[in-house]
């Protein structure tokens, strides 16, 4: 599993470049990757520094969220069913704490 911010704006501040938060899966050790899925898409926020733990059929993904144009940060824990990475459903079924 790879998690990354897919937006790139040349010479932009970090707040502009840390949206959206994407995920993709490789079944062959990183030679090829699945179509990326958006875990977070709200461009009013930035999403960064994800970490991951696998537990009982779920990916527990933590990352910080902060307003893209103001101060303040908070940690988010997303509980993502493993099947979500292989499905076509959106992130509305991902549980966030």
Secondary structure, 3 states (H helix, E strand, C coil): CEEEECCCCCCCCHHHHCCCEEEECCCCCCCCCCCCEEEECCCCEEEEEEEEEEECCEEEEEEEEEECCCCCCEEEEEEEEHHHHHCCCCHHHCEEC
